[in-house]
Amino acid sequence: MKSATIQLDTLTCPSCSQKIEGALKNLDGIDKDSIKVLFNSSKVKFNFDESKLSIDEIESEINMLGFEVLKSKVK
């Protein structure tokens, strides 16, 4: 498992956080219990299995929801 932090442009409301969290929970390869959407800092943190899902695919999913990904960090 890899740990990732994605910095978004802005999260404007708590329902935006819920929208992102819900979409990530539907992706195969993400540890659903590890997802944390930090509304105040516009960050998303989670663990994922790189053999099932790439960070680019995750970023694409977030972009399709209408949120701009500024940068990602994977450890």
ROKESE-763783 format. One record per residue: x, y, z of N, C-alpha, C in turn; residue in one letter. Coordinates in nm, 3 decimals, decimal comma. Layout:
ROKESE-763783
+---------+---------+---------+---------+---------+---------+---------+---------+---------+---+
|     n_X |     n_Y |     n_Z |    ca_X |    ca_Y |    ca_Z |     c_X |     c_Y |     c_Z | r |
+---------+---------+---------+---------+---------+---------+---------+---------+---------+---+
|       X |       Y |       Z |       X |       Y |       Z |       X |       Y |       Z | a |
...
+---------+---------+---------+---------+---------+---------+---------+---------+---------+---+
***
This chain:
ROKESE-763783
+---------+---------+---------+---------+---------+---------+---------+---------+---------+---+
|     n_X |     n_Y |     n_Z |    ca_X |    ca_Y |    ca_Z |     c_X |     c_Y |     c_Z | r |
+---------+---------+---------+---------+---------+---------+---------+---------+---------+---+
|   0,084 |  -0,119 |   0,000 |   0,000 |   0,000 |   0,000 |   0,088 |   0,125 |   0,000 | m |
|   0,046 |   0,221 |  -0,077 |   0,111 |   0,352 |  -0,082 |   0,019 |   0,453 |  -0,013 | k |
|   0,080 |   0,556 |   0,041 |   0,007 |   0,664 |   0,105 |   0,012 |   0,785 |   0,012 | s |
|  -0,103 |   0,853 |  -0,007 |  -0,107 |   0,967 |  -0,098 |  -0,175 |   1,086 |  -0,032 | a |
|  -0,129 |   1,203 |  -0,072 |  -0,193 |   1,329 |  -0,036 |  -0,213 |   1,407 |  -0,164 | t |
|  -0,335 |   1,450 |  -0,188 |  -0,365 |   1,529 |  -0,307 |  -0,410 |   1,667 |  -0,260 | i |
|  -0,343 |   1,769 |  -0,314 |  -0,379 |   1,908 |  -0,285 |  -0,473 |   1,956 |  -0,395 | q |
|  -0,590 |   2,002 |  -0,352 |  -0,689 |   2,054 |  -0,447 |  -0,685 |   2,206 |  -0,448 | l |
|  -0,740 |   2,265 |  -0,554 |  -0,746 |   2,410 |  -0,564 |  -0,828 |   2,466 |  -0,447 | d |
|  -0,953 |   2,426 |  -0,436 |  -1,036 |   2,467 |  -0,323 |  -1,149 |   2,367 |  -0,302 | t |
|  -1,190 |   2,354 |  -0,180 |  -1,313 |   2,284 |  -0,146 |  -1,405 |   2,390 |  -0,089 | l |
|  -1,519 |   2,410 |  -0,151 |  -1,603 |   2,523 |  -0,112 |  -1,708 |   2,488 |  -0,007 | t |
|  -1,735 |   2,360 |   0,014 |  -1,837 |   2,325 |   0,113 |  -1,818 |   2,181 |   0,162 | c |
|  -1,875 |   2,148 |   0,277 |  -1,864 |   2,012 |   0,329 |  -1,922 |   1,906 |   0,234 | p |
|  -2,024 |   1,942 |   0,158 |  -2,081 |   1,841 |   0,066 |  -1,982 |   1,808 |  -0,046 | s |
|  -1,892 |   1,901 |  -0,079 |  -1,786 |   1,872 |  -0,177 |  -1,695 |   1,762 |  -0,122 | c |
|  -1,663 |   1,774 |   0,005 |  -1,579 |   1,673 |   0,071 |  -1,646 |   1,536 |   0,065 | s |
|  -1,775 |   1,533 |   0,091 |  -1,849 |   1,407 |   0,089 |  -1,855 |   1,349 |  -0,052 | q |
|  -1,866 |   1,436 |  -0,152 |  -1,869 |   1,392 |  -0,292 |  -1,738 |   1,322 |  -0,329 | k |
|  -1,626 |   1,382 |  -0,290 |  -1,495 |   1,325 |  -0,320 |  -1,477 |   1,193 |  -0,245 | i |
|  -1,510 |   1,192 |  -0,118 |  -1,496 |   1,071 |  -0,037 |  -1,580 |   0,957 |  -0,095 | e |
|  -1,701 |   0,986 |  -0,135 |  -1,788 |   0,884 |  -0,193 |  -1,732 |   0,827 |  -0,322 | g |
|  -1,678 |   0,914 |  -0,406 |  -1,621 |   0,868 |  -0,533 |  -1,498 |   0,781 |  -0,510 | a |
|  -1,413 |   0,819 |  -0,415 |  -1,293 |   0,741 |  -0,388 |  -1,328 |   0,604 |  -0,329 | l |
|  -1,431 |   0,599 |  -0,248 |  -1,472 |   0,471 |  -0,189 |  -1,518 |   0,372 |  -0,295 | k |
|  -1,561 |   0,421 |  -0,410 |  -1,607 |   0,334 |  -0,519 |  -1,494 |   0,281 |  -0,606 | n |
|  -1,371 |   0,331 |  -0,586 |  -1,258 |   0,288 |  -0,667 |  -1,193 |   0,164 |  -0,606 | l |
|  -1,177 |   0,061 |  -0,688 |  -1,110 |  -0,061 |  -0,643 |  -0,961 |  -0,033 |  -0,626 | d |
|  -0,908 |  -0,059 |  -0,509 |  -0,767 |  -0,038 |  -0,482 |  -0,741 |   0,066 |  -0,376 | g |
|  -0,844 |   0,140 |  -0,336 |  -0,828 |   0,239 |  -0,230 |  -0,874 |   0,179 |  -0,098 | i |
|  -0,792 |   0,199 |   0,005 |  -0,829 |   0,156 |   0,140 |  -0,937 |   0,252 |   0,191 | d |
|  -1,060 |   0,206 |   0,187 |  -1,175 |   0,291 |   0,218 |  -1,170 |   0,351 |   0,357 | k |
|  -1,111 |   0,281 |   0,452 |  -1,103 |   0,330 |   0,590 |  -0,996 |   0,439 |   0,607 | d |
|  -0,908 |   0,453 |   0,509 |  -0,799 |   0,549 |   0,522 |  -0,832 |   0,686 |   0,463 | s |
|  -0,944 |   0,700 |   0,395 |  -0,977 |   0,824 |   0,325 |  -1,009 |   0,936 |   0,426 | i |
|  -0,937 |   1,048 |   0,409 |  -0,961 |   1,166 |   0,491 |  -0,964 |   1,286 |   0,396 | k |
|  -1,078 |   1,354 |   0,389 |  -1,089 |   1,475 |   0,310 |  -1,085 |   1,591 |   0,409 | v |
|  -0,979 |   1,671 |   0,398 |  -0,956 |   1,781 |   0,491 |  -1,008 |   1,910 |   0,428 | l |
|  -1,131 |   1,944 |   0,465 |  -1,202 |   2,057 |   0,406 |  -1,125 |   2,188 |   0,422 | f |
|  -1,074 |   2,217 |   0,540 |  -1,009 |   2,346 |   0,566 |  -0,879 |   2,366 |   0,489 | n |
|  -0,807 |   2,258 |   0,462 |  -0,680 |   2,270 |   0,390 |  -0,690 |   2,224 |   0,244 | s |
|  -0,808 |   2,183 |   0,201 |  -0,832 |   2,137 |   0,063 |  -0,740 |   2,022 |   0,024 | s |
|  -0,724 |   1,927 |   0,116 |  -0,640 |   1,809 |   0,090 |  -0,721 |   1,681 |   0,103 | k |
|  -0,677 |   1,581 |   0,029 |  -0,736 |   1,448 |   0,037 |  -0,622 |   1,352 |   0,068 | v |
|  -0,637 |   1,272 |   0,173 |  -0,535 |   1,174 |   0,211 |  -0,597 |   1,035 |   0,210 | k |
|  -0,519 |   0,937 |   0,164 |  -0,569 |   0,800 |   0,157 |  -0,453 |   0,705 |   0,128 | f |
|  -0,479 |   0,577 |   0,145 |  -0,386 |   0,470 |   0,108 |  -0,445 |   0,396 |  -0,010 | n |
|  -0,357 |   0,350 |  -0,100 |  -0,406 |   0,277 |  -0,217 |  -0,305 |   0,173 |  -0,263 | f |
|  -0,353 |   0,077 |  -0,337 |  -0,273 |  -0,033 |  -0,390 |  -0,234 |   0,002 |  -0,534 | d |
|  -0,106 |   0,033 |  -0,556 |  -0,059 |   0,074 |  -0,689 |  -0,070 |  -0,036 |  -0,794 | e |
|  -0,084 |  -0,159 |  -0,750 |  -0,099 |  -0,268 |  -0,848 |  -0,240 |  -0,270 |  -0,907 | s |
|  -0,334 |  -0,201 |  -0,842 |  -0,473 |  -0,197 |  -0,890 |  -0,513 |  -0,062 |  -0,947 | k |
|  -0,443 |   0,044 |  -0,906 |  -0,487 |   0,180 |  -0,937 |  -0,367 |   0,274 |  -0,933 | l |
|  -0,358 |   0,364 |  -1,031 |  -0,248 |   0,460 |  -1,031 |  -0,295 |   0,595 |  -0,975 | s |
|  -0,199 |   0,676 |  -0,933 |  -0,234 |   0,809 |  -0,883 |  -0,296 |   0,892 |  -0,994 | i |
|  -0,253 |   0,871 |  -1,118 |  -0,311 |   0,944 |  -1,232 |  -0,459 |   0,911 |  -1,249 | d |
|  -0,495 |   0,785 |  -1,230 |  -0,636 |   0,745 |  -1,240 |  -0,719 |   0,808 |  -1,128 | e |
|  -0,661 |   0,817 |  -1,010 |  -0,731 |   0,878 |  -0,897 |  -0,749 |   1,028 |  -0,921 | i |
|  -0,643 |   1,093 |  -0,968 |  -0,652 |   1,236 |  -0,999 |  -0,757 |   1,262 |  -1,106 | e |
|  -0,761 |   1,176 |  -1,206 |  -0,859 |   1,190 |  -1,314 |  -1,001 |   1,180 |  -1,260 | s |
|  -1,023 |   1,087 |  -1,170 |  -1,156 |   1,071 |  -1,107 |  -1,196 |   1,199 |  -1,033 | e |
|  -1,103 |   1,257 |  -0,960 |  -1,131 |   1,380 |  -0,886 |  -1,158 |   1,496 |  -0,983 | i |
|  -1,078 |   1,503 |  -1,090 |  -1,100 |   1,608 |  -1,190 |  -1,237 |   1,595 |  -1,255 | n |
|  -1,281 |   1,472 |  -1,282 |  -1,412 |   1,450 |  -1,344 |  -1,526 |   1,497 |  -1,254 | m |
|  -1,500 |   1,502 |  -1,124 |  -1,601 |   1,552 |  -1,030 |  -1,608 |   1,705 |  -1,031 | l |
|  -1,511 |   1,768 |  -1,099 |  -1,512 |   1,914 |  -1,108 |  -1,415 |   1,984 |  -1,015 | g |
|  -1,321 |   1,909 |  -0,958 |  -1,222 |   1,968 |  -0,868 |  -1,086 |   1,967 |  -0,934 | f |
|  -1,011 |   2,076 |  -0,918 |  -0,879 |   2,086 |  -0,979 |  -0,771 |   2,033 |  -0,885 | e |
|  -0,696 |   1,934 |  -0,933 |  -0,584 |   1,880 |  -0,856 |  -0,463 |   1,968 |  -0,882 | v |
|  -0,404 |   2,023 |  -0,776 |  -0,286 |   2,106 |  -0,790 |  -0,158 |   2,024 |  -0,788 | l |
|  -0,151 |   1,929 |  -0,695 |  -0,032 |   1,842 |  -0,686 |  -0,065 |   1,719 |  -0,604 | k |
|   0,015 |   1,616 |  -0,625 |  -0,002 |   1,491 |  -0,551 |   0,133 |   1,448 |  -0,494 | s |
|   0,126 |   1,384 |  -0,380 |   0,247 |   1,332 |  -0,316 |   0,217 |   1,186 |  -0,278 | k |
|   0,303 |   1,096 |  -0,323 |   0,285 |   0,953 |  -0,294 |   0,409 |   0,904 |  -0,221 | v |
|   0,385 |   0,831 |  -0,111 |   0,496 |   0,772 |  -0,033 |   0,483 |   0,623 |  -0,032 | k |
+---------+---------+---------+---------+---------+---------+---------+---------+---------+---+
***
